[in-house]
Structures are given as structure tokens and as C-alpha cells.
Amino acid sequence: MASNQARAHFTLAGYHFDPEHVTRHLGIQPTSVDASGAKSDLSKPVLCLWELSTETVEGDIDVYKLTDDLIKKVEPVKGKILEICKSLNLSPRLNLILVLSIDKNESVPDVGLAARQFAFWERWVRLLISITSSLRGFRGI
């Protein structure tokens, strides 16, 4: 049976912006981008995304380490992130994605943020923290 999996990512989301502009401004190469909304019709806006992600980890998951790894990557440019969010009207988001095994022998990861992490993330305007989980191998009735 498959083991638990997790990854965390920091995303800047907004409408009608070019993610490459964010990359140049921050000097950080994103893990992925979605520029589909960069040239979308104003009457039907489509979300654009700039994402910086951790690797997907399996087995014994340390949620605190995952989010701390992201902090270490973005902390040096937090001022630039705030600037680009204000100038392009972007929404910063911290996402934690958990895929949990239904195997009873697998440990269940603790989910939460440490005081240092809250102290860092609380400075963001409109920061959306999202935790998504699903069960691997679960078959509903």
C-alpha cells in the first residue's frame, strides 16, 4: 500500500499578470507557473499563478520542516514579494497538500505551524493558508 505524501507551496495568484515579471522581480525561479490568464478577456478573467514548491516527500512527514523550507526560500525577498503583490494586486497563498494512506501502519502527520512560522506569515497582507488532504486508496461507500 502507498505511503503518506506531502508538499508545501507558496503561490502568488492574481489576474492579468505575466508570471515571468514576478520571476524577474524576485530573482527566484518558480517551480511552476500558469500564465493562462495573462491575456484573458477582461470580461472573463482567468487566474494566473506563480508557485514555489517543496519536493513531494513520502513516509514520515514533517509538516513543520516543509513550511520552514519555504520560509527559508522566500524570506530573503519578502520586501520584494510585498512590492509585487501591491503593484500587481496579487494574493499570496501558503498551501499544504497531504495525501494520507489508509494503511493503519502509517503514522499520521501532525499538521500545524510553529510560532516562528506564524510570526513570518502573519506579516503578509491577505495571506490565505490552505491545507488540502485526501486519502489514498479510500473507496467510498
Salt bridges, closest charged atoms under 4 A:
GLU20 OE2 - ARG24 NH1 3.88
GLU51 OE2 - ARG7 NH1 3.15
GLU51 OE1 - HIS9 ND1 3.28
ASP68 OD2 - LYS72 NZ 3.63
ASP68 OD1 - ARG116 NH1 2.52
ASP69 OD2 - LYS65 NZ 3.09
GLU75 OE1 - ARG116 NH2 3.42
GLU83 OE1 - HIS25 NE2 3.24
